[in-house]
Each structure stands twice: as structure tokens, then as C-alpha cells.
Amino acid sequence: MTATISPAAQTISRIHTDHFIGGRWEPAGAGARFDVENPATGETLAQVADGDAADARRALQSAADHQAAWAATSPRSRSEILYRAYQIIMDRADEIASVMTAEMGKPLAEARGEVAYGAEFFRWFAEEAVRIGGDHTVTGDGANRIVVSKQPVGPCVLVTPWNFPLAMGTRKIGPAVAAGCTMVFKPAELTPLTALLLTEILTEAGLPDGVLNVVTTTDPGAVVGEWMGSGQARKISFTGSTEVGKILLGQAAGTVMRTSMELGGNAPFIVCADATVDRAIDGVMVAKMRNMGQACTAANRIFVHRSVLDEFTDKLSARMGSLVVGDGSHDGIQVGALVEGKAVDKVTTLVADAVQRGARVVCGGERPDGAGHFYPPTVLTDVDPAADLMHTEIFGPVAAIIPFGTDRADDAADDEEVLRLANDTPWGLVGYLFTQDIDRADRLSAALEVGMVGVNTGLVSNPAAPFGGIKESGLGREGGRLGIEEFLDIKYVARPIAKR
């Protein structure tokens, strides 16, 4: 009897798994390879080239060699490449989603959603490529004409995380292509297959040789460090932990590189006394459970006013407890595997610490036996503000509820209390706020120390919006009209105005 080969396995068997340098697929110089595993089953999906500093040098040299020619291409031609890539991604959405689920664990429905979201960055920046503007003015004394133009910054270093392996690639590659920058790209070692498939799609869409160069590796310090110290790279766009981001910022200072840093988060989710509880439940399910909680935008600390605490807790635990956990490649699965065993260990430790400090487990809370890196959707209430999960990214399907205010309708003192709790963190990426009072929404949105606020919604990410944070959550913005500006330098030319 012939064994059935899954759609993901069929696609993965066709993906190039070497480095992509100068338009050619090349093995690692040292010949090393590493395994990519399915977190739901533990099976090895593929072996991928394991790059080192020498591979990194070859990739960056290719980017540097092709920068001038690529910068000279017309905005329309760059736009058309991105739009063709968008169309190919959408045409192959199911195929790409199956690969993403296999290497990262998220359910197929979520993976399909990421494909649509990620593809939209290419369409957005295809439109932005032909709208790179400038300025013209005459100096106050009338003696000189000032012409301001924008030019590509030059070769860019792109480093992406594992949790959104398609969208994080398109969110960085899209504006770089649109602006006329060449790139060296290091995808996460846990999820390189989606990025390699994306590279093939861009080649099919007509991206010229040498514009995008990809190195996969289990030693990101050696590869990225080579790029950062080279003097050839002029920009770094990084999404990942604050700890690593600080290291890269230090390295960028050596050659004064442009930087975009989308770092960690510790998002507060505030449910005021006047909130519509059912709407808040819908919002928190999106903000907490997207990607099984493995997102920098995940609702980490859920502050609920005591007047609605019991209703909110009961409804949230019912929704969380009803979710179906399992291998995300199977129909009907709503919560897939976490990306690796260390992720489950971290969540288990954080929950144990919170319980030891007095938190009550309403649902979930126990690591299951068996294969795969699974953790059940979990609701904790009466969480102590001193608990470890209040001061770190949970990155798992754990909703931590912290009461605030009094049992009566909230007032200014309640607002001040929850703002103090919400802002008590070095991070400042996103916050969520549920209230029916527009004045309170405006007041609290302004006072939250974050770069983005979702008011009565649990989803803030959109290619049309400038994604990014403040404080230790990062620098710069990705997406929106500002996204392409991160890849452009400003130049002005002054010349005397001829006298008549």
C-alpha cells in the first residue's frame, strides 16, 4: 500500500534549501546543514544549509555589487515585480500555508490568514514604490533653489523571527525592493522553509539576480555580525527580542547604520467598567490567541475592572476552554503546537510562578503528555503584579487577569490606577482598551506609553499602518506611508537662482 504524502511534504520536497547568493542556489561553504523540525510531531522536514561568516561575506558582496544597478531601475519596474509577487503568493496561498504550519505549528486557518496579510505588504509597497516624493523650495532670501530628493540607503540587513515567517519577510523585503535597496536576509533558523519559498517566488516574479541574498544559519551571531561590521551594509531591519536588538544597535553604531528595530512587547489589555464584555472577549481572543500567543502584540497583562471581573473571567474561560488543541495541519484545530520545547518550558515555569504567588487557574494550566510541543489555553485570575509573567513576554496561550478598581462604577482614580499598572514596564509596543466612553478612550489612549493602541479591537496590525513601538520596544516603523521612508536617505541640492 502506497503511503499518502501530505501537501506540505510535497511542497517542502521541492523547496531549494541552500543559500541564495547572486541569483544562484549555493550550499554552505563548509558543507554544513541543519534540521528543520515539525513542532507538532518532532519529524524532520528538511535539512537546510548552515551558513557561516564566509557565506555571509559572499552574500553581502553580492548585494553591494548589485546596488548601483538596482537603484537605477525605474520605480514602475520595481512596483511591477512586487505586484507580480503578490499575485503569485495569493495563487499559492494554500501551498505556502501548509509549509508554514508544518515548520512553525500554527493551525492552517491562521497560516492562510498570514499568507493574505503578508502578501498585502507586497501590494502596499508596490503602490508606494511609484510615490517616492521630494520637495522644492526657494530660500528665504531668494538667492538659492533647494531641491530635495530621496535615494535608497544602500545594502540592507534583514533579520526576521520565527513566529510570522512569511509576513515578517514581506514586511521588510517589500519596502526595500520598492526603495531600490539590495538585501542580505537571514530568516529564523526554526522556520527557514517559508522564507526560502518566498525567495523562489520573488525570483519567479522577476527580481533581478543579486538584489535579494539569503543565508540560513544556526549561528546568527557570526552571520549577522559579519554584515554589521562590514562597512558595506547601510541599514539593519530587525524583528526579535529586545536583548538581541540592543546588541545590534551597539554594532550599528560602529558604522552609523540606519536602524529599524521591532523588539519585545508586554501589551496591556484594559477592560473598563463600561466596556461591552462580549466585545472585549472577542477582542482578547484575537489579541491573546493569535499565533497561540506567540506574538509581540499578544495581550500579556489583562486588566479587568472589578465590576465586570466575574462576568469577563467566566466568559473568557469558557471560550478558552472550548478551543481544540492539536496538530495544526488537521481540520478543526484551533490551537497548534508551540514552536519548540523551550517555549513550553518557559510557559510552564511562568504559570507555576504565578500560581505559587496566589493566582488561581480557571482553565488549562497543565502541560499535556505525549509528542509535540503543546500547551493548553489557560486562564489565570487574581494574578499578583509581582509575578514573573507580568514582567516578561509570555509567548504562549496564557491569559493573565489582574483586577483593578472597585466594585462600583469606575472613576478617575480607577483610570489612574490602571494606567500606572499598564505603563509599569520598559516595553511600549501596543496596548488595548475597551470602553464605551469616547472621552475615556481618548484620554487613556493618549496616556498609554505605547506606539499603537487598539480601541475596542484586538487587532492593530495592518500593512497600511505604521507598525512599531516606543521605549524598549524599538525604533522606526514598518508598513504604512512611513515604512518606505526607513529605506530612503534624504539629499538636497542647492543652486543659485540666476539673476535676470
C-alpha positions in Angstrom: 0.0 0.0 0.0 1.4 3.4 -1.0 1.8 5.9 1.8 0.0 9.2 1.2 2.3 12.2 1.0 0.9 15.4 2.6 0.6 18.6 0.6 3.2 20.2 2.9 5.7 17.4 2.3 5.2 17.6 -1.4 5.9 21.3 -1.4 8.9 21.1 1.0 10.5 18.4 -1.2 10.6 20.9 -4.0 12.0 23.9 -2.0 15.6 24.9 -2.5 17.3 24.5 0.8 20.7 26.1 0.0 21.8 29.7 0.3 20.6 32.1 -2.4 23.5 34.4 -3.4 23.8 36.4 -6.6 20.8 34.6 -8.1 22.2 31.1 -7.6 21.4 28.5 -5.0 24.6 27.5 -3.3 25.4 25.1 -0.4 27.1 26.4 2.7 30.8 26.9 2.0 31.7 24.4 4.8 29.0 22.0 3.6 27.1 22.1 7.0 23.4 21.6 7.2 20.8 21.7 10.0 17.4 20.0 10.5 14.1 21.8 10.4 11.5 20.1 12.6 7.8 19.9 12.8 6.9 21.1 16.3 3.7 19.1 16.4 5.3 15.8 15.6 9.0 16.1 16.0 9.7 14.8 12.5 12.5 16.3 10.4 11.0 18.2 7.5 14.2 19.2 5.7 17.9 19.9 6.1 18.9 23.4 5.3 22.3 25.0 4.6 24.0 26.1 7.8 25.9 29.3 6.9 29.0 30.9 8.5 30.8 34.2 8.2 32.4 33.3 4.9 28.9 32.7 3.4 27.8 36.0 4.9 30.6 37.8 3.2 29.8 36.4 -0.2 26.1 37.3 0.2 26.9 40.9 1.2 29.4 41.3 -1.5 26.7 40.3 -4.0 24.3 42.8 -2.6 27.0 45.6 -2.7 27.9 44.7 -6.3 24.3 45.0 -7.5 23.3 48.0 -5.5 24.0 50.7 -8.1 22.3 48.9 -10.9 19.2 48.1 -8.8 18.9 51.7 -7.5 18.9 52.9 -11.1 15.8 50.8 -12.1 12.6 52.7 -12.6 10.1 52.8 -9.7 7.5 51.3 -12.0 9.6 48.2 -12.7 10.1 47.7 -9.0 6.4 48.1 -8.4 5.5 45.6 -11.0 7.9 43.0 -9.5 6.2 43.4 -6.1 2.8 43.2 -7.6 3.6 40.0 -9.5 5.0 38.5 -6.3 1.8 39.4 -4.5 -0.3 37.7 -7.2 1.9 34.5 -7.0 1.6 34.4 -3.2 -2.2 34.6 -3.4 -2.4 32.0 -6.1 -0.3 29.6 -4.0 -1.8 30.5 -0.6 -2.8 27.0 0.4 0.6 25.6 -0.5 2.5 28.3 1.4 0.2 28.0 4.4 0.8 24.2 4.6 4.6 24.8 4.8 4.2 27.4 7.4 2.0 25.1 9.6 4.5 22.3 9.2 7.6 24.2 10.3 6.0 26.6 12.8 2.9 24.9 14.3 0.1 27.4 13.7 -3.2 26.0 12.5 -3.9 26.1 8.8 -6.6 28.7 9.1 -4.2 31.1 10.8 -1.5 30.3 8.3 -3.8 31.2 5.5 -4.6 34.4 7.2 -0.9 35.2 7.5 -0.4 34.5 3.8 -3.1 37.1 2.9 -1.7 39.6 5.4 1.9 39.0 4.3 1.1 39.3 0.6 -0.6 42.6 1.2 2.7 44.2 2.2 3.9 43.5 -1.4 0.8 45.1 -2.8 1.1 48.1 -0.5 4.7 48.7 -1.3 4.1 48.1 -5.0 1.9 51.2 -4.8 4.4 53.1 -2.6 7.3 52.5 -5.0 5.9 55.0 -7.5 5.0 57.6 -4.9 8.5 58.3 -3.5 8.4 62.1 -3.5 10.7 65.0 -2.7 10.4 68.8 -2.3 11.3 72.0 -3.9 11.6 75.4 -2.3 13.4 78.8 -2.6 15.4 80.1 0.3 14.1 83.0 2.2 16.5 85.5 0.7 15.5 84.3 -2.8 19.1 83.6 -3.7 19.0 79.8 -3.9 16.8 77.0 -5.1 16.6 73.9 -2.9 15.7 70.5 -4.5 15.1 67.7 -2.0 15.2 64.1 -3.3 15.1 60.6 -1.7 17.5 57.9 -2.6 17.9 54.2 -1.5 20.1 53.9 1.6 22.1 51.0 0.1 22.5 47.3 1.0 20.2 46.3 3.9 20.5 43.6 6.5 17.1 42.0 7.2 16.7 39.7 10.2 13.3 38.1 10.9 11.8 36.0 13.7 10.1 32.6 13.5 6.6 33.5 14.6 5.4 35.1 11.3 7.8 33.6 8.8 6.1 35.0 5.7 4.7 38.3 6.9 7.9 39.4 8.6 9.8 38.7 5.4 7.4 40.6 3.2 7.2 43.5 5.7 10.9 44.1 5.3 11.6 42.9 1.7 8.6 44.9 0.3 9.8 48.4 1.2 13.5 47.6 0.5 12.6 46.5 -3.1 10.3 49.5 -3.5 13.0 51.9 -2.4 15.7 50.4 -4.6 17.8 48.7 -1.9 19.6 45.4 -2.3 19.4 43.0 0.7 21.0 40.2 2.7 18.4 38.3 4.5 18.7 35.9 7.5 15.4 34.1 8.3 14.9 32.4 11.7 16.6 29.0 12.0 13.4 27.5 13.3 11.3 28.5 10.3 13.6 29.0 7.2 11.5 27.0 4.7 8.7 29.6 4.3 11.4 32.3 3.7 13.2 30.1 1.1 9.9 29.5 -0.7 9.3 33.3 -0.6 12.7 33.8 -2.2 11.7 31.4 -5.0 8.5 33.4 -5.6 10.4 36.7 -5.8 12.7 35.2 -8.4 9.7 33.9 -10.4 8.3 37.4 -10.2 11.3 38.8 -11.9 13.5 40.2 -9.1 17.0 40.5 -10.6 19.9 38.4 -9.5 21.8 39.8 -6.5 19.1 42.0 -5.2 18.0 39.5 -2.5 20.6 37.3 -1.0 19.6 34.7 1.7 21.8 32.9 4.2 20.3 30.4 6.6 22.2 29.5 9.8 22.2 28.2 13.3 24.9 30.8 14.2 23.2 34.1 13.7 25.8 36.0 15.7 28.5 35.0 13.2 26.5 35.7 10.1 24.8 38.9 11.2 27.9 40.1 13.0 29.8 39.8 9.7 27.3 42.0 8.0 27.1 44.6 10.8 30.9 45.1 10.9 31.5 45.1 7.2 31.0 48.8 6.4 29.2 47.8 3.2 25.7 47.4 4.8 24.0 50.7 5.4 20.8 49.6 7.2 19.6 46.9 9.6 15.9 46.0 9.9 15.5 43.5 12.8 12.5 42.0 14.4 13.2 40.0 17.6 14.0 40.2 21.2 15.0 43.5 23.0 18.1 41.8 24.2 19.4 41.0 20.7 18.2 44.3 19.4 20.4 46.2 21.9 23.4 44.1 20.7 22.6 45.0 17.1 22.2 48.7 18.0 25.6 48.7 19.5 27.1 47.1 16.4 25.2 49.5 14.1 26.9 52.4 16.0 30.3 51.3 14.6 29.5 52.3 11.1 26.4 54.6 11.9 24.0 52.3 10.1 20.3 53.2 9.8 18.2 51.0 12.1 14.7 49.7 12.3 14.1 47.7 15.5 10.8 45.9 16.2 11.5 44.4 19.6 9.7 42.9 22.5 6.3 43.7 23.9 4.3 43.4 27.2 0.9 44.5 26.0 -1.7 45.7 28.5 -5.4 44.9 27.7 -7.7 47.1 29.7 -11.4 46.3 30.2 -13.1 49.3 31.8 -16.3 49.1 33.8 -18.4 50.5 30.9 -17.0 48.1 28.3 -19.2 45.7 26.4 -17.9 42.5 27.9 -18.8 40.3 24.9 -16.9 42.6 22.6 -14.0 42.6 25.0 -14.0 38.8 25.0 -13.9 38.8 21.2 -11.0 41.3 21.3 -8.9 39.4 23.8 -9.3 36.1 22.0 -7.7 37.8 19.0 -5.1 39.8 20.9 -4.2 36.8 23.2 -4.6 33.7 21.0 -3.3 34.9 17.6 -0.4 32.5 16.9 -1.1 30.7 20.2 0.0 33.8 22.0 3.4 33.8 20.3 3.3 37.4 19.1 4.9 40.6 20.3 1.5 42.2 20.1 -0.1 39.5 22.3 -2.2 40.7 25.2 0.2 39.9 28.1 -1.5 41.6 31.1 -5.3 41.7 31.1 -6.5 44.4 33.5 -10.2 44.0 34.2 -12.3 46.3 36.3 -13.7 44.5 39.4 -17.3 45.5 38.5 -17.1 43.2 35.4 -14.4 40.8 36.6 -16.6 37.8 37.3 -18.5 38.0 34.0 -15.4 38.6 32.0 -13.5 35.7 33.7 -16.4 33.2 33.2 -16.8 34.1 29.6 -13.1 34.1 28.8 -12.5 30.7 30.4 -15.5 29.2 28.6 -14.1 30.4 25.2 -10.5 29.4 26.0 -11.5 26.1 27.4 -13.5 25.2 24.3 -10.6 25.6 21.9 -9.4 22.5 20.1 -5.7 21.8 20.5 -3.7 19.6 18.2 -1.6 19.3 15.0 -2.4 22.4 13.1 -2.4 20.6 9.8 -5.6 18.8 10.7 -9.1 20.2 10.1 -10.8 21.8 13.0 -7.7 22.5 15.1 -7.7 26.0 16.7 -4.6 25.9 18.8 -1.4 24.4 17.4 1.9 23.4 18.8 4.3 26.0 20.3 7.4 26.4 18.2 9.8 24.3 20.3 10.2 22.5 23.7 11.9 25.6 25.3 8.8 27.6 24.6 6.6 25.1 26.5 9.2 25.0 29.3 9.0 28.8 29.6 5.2 28.9 29.8 5.1 26.1 32.3 7.6 27.9 34.6 5.7 31.2 34.3 2.4 29.7 35.2 3.9 27.8 38.1 5.4 31.0 39.5 2.1 32.9 39.2 0.2 30.1 41.0 2.8 30.0 43.7 2.2 33.7 44.2 -1.6 33.2 44.6 -3.0 33.1 41.1 -6.0 30.8 40.5 -6.1 28.5 37.5 -9.6 28.8 35.9 -8.9 26.6 32.9 -5.8 24.8 31.5 -2.6 25.2 33.3 -1.1 21.7 32.9 1.4 20.6 30.3 0.0 17.6 28.4 1.8 14.3 27.9 2.7 12.9 24.5 4.5 14.1 21.4 4.7 17.6 20.2 5.2 21.0 21.9 1.7 21.7 23.2 0.3 23.8 26.0 -3.4 24.2 26.7 -5.2 27.5 26.5 -5.0 28.8 30.1 -6.8 31.4 32.2 -5.3 32.7 35.4 -7.1 35.2 37.6 -6.1 37.1 40.7 -2.5 37.4 39.3 -0.1 39.2 41.6 1.6 42.2 39.8 4.9 40.8 41.1 4.5 37.5 39.2 7.2 36.8 36.6 4.7 36.7 33.8 3.9 40.4 34.4 7.4 41.4 33.6 8.3 39.2 30.6 6.7 38.2 27.3 4.6 35.0 27.9 4.7 33.9 24.3 2.1 31.3 24.9 -1.6 30.7 25.3 -1.9 32.0 28.8 -4.4 34.8 29.7 -3.3 36.5 33.0 -6.2 38.6 34.5 -5.3 41.3 37.0 -8.3 43.1 38.7 -8.3 46.9 39.2 -10.6 49.5 40.6 -13.5 49.0 43.0 -16.8 47.0 42.8 -18.7 50.1 41.8 -18.6 52.1 38.5 -15.1 53.2 37.9 -13.9 56.8 38.2 -10.8 58.9 37.7 -9.0 57.1 40.4 -9.6 53.7 38.7 -8.2 55.1 35.4 -5.1 56.4 37.2 -4.6 53.0 38.8 -4.8 51.0 35.6 -2.6 53.4 33.7 0.1 53.1 36.4 -0.1 49.3 36.2 -0.2 49.3 32.3 2.8 51.6 32.0 4.9 49.9 34.6 7.1 48.1 32.0 10.2 49.0 30.0 8.3 48.0 26.8 5.9 50.1 24.8 4.7 48.3 21.7 0.9 48.1 21.8 -2.0 48.5 24.2 -5.6 47.5 24.0 -8.5 49.4 25.5 -12.2 48.6 25.8 -14.6 51.2 26.8 -17.8 52.8 25.5 -16.8 56.3 26.7 -15.2 58.2 23.9 -13.6 60.7 26.2 -12.1 57.9 28.3 -10.9 56.2 25.2 -9.1 59.4 24.0 -7.7 60.1 27.5 -6.3 56.6 28.2 -5.1 56.2 24.6 -3.0 59.3 24.9 -1.6 58.3 28.3 -0.7 54.7 27.4 3.1 54.6 26.8 2.9 52.5 23.6 3.4 53.1 19.9 0.0 51.6 19.0 -3.4 51.4 20.7 -6.4 49.2 19.7 -9.6 50.8 21.0 -12.4 48.2 21.1 -10.4 45.9 18.8 -7.9 43.2 19.4 -6.1 43.6 16.1 -3.8 46.5 15.3 -1.6 45.0 12.6 -2.3 46.2 9.0 0.1 46.9 6.1 -1.5 50.4 5.8 -0.5 51.3 9.4 2.9 52.3 10.7 3.7 49.3 13.0 6.2 49.9 15.8 6.7 50.8 19.4 8.5 53.2 21.8 10.7 52.7 24.9 12.5 49.3 24.7 10.0 48.0 22.1 12.0 49.5 19.3 12.8 52.2 16.8 11.3 53.1 13.4 8.1 52.0 11.8 7.2 49.2 9.4 4.2 49.5 7.0 2.1 52.5 6.1 3.5 55.5 4.4 6.4 55.7 6.8 7.5 52.1 6.1 9.4 53.0 2.9 11.0 56.1 4.5 13.1 53.8 6.6 14.9 52.6 3.5 15.5 56.1 1.9 18.1 58.8 2.5 17.3 62.4 2.0 19.5 64.6 -0.2 19.1 68.2 -1.1 20.8 70.1 -3.9 21.2 73.9 -3.5 22.0 76.1 -6.5 21.9 79.8 -7.1 19.0 81.3 -8.9 20.1 83.1 -12.0 19.6 86.8 -11.9 17.6 88.3 -14.8 
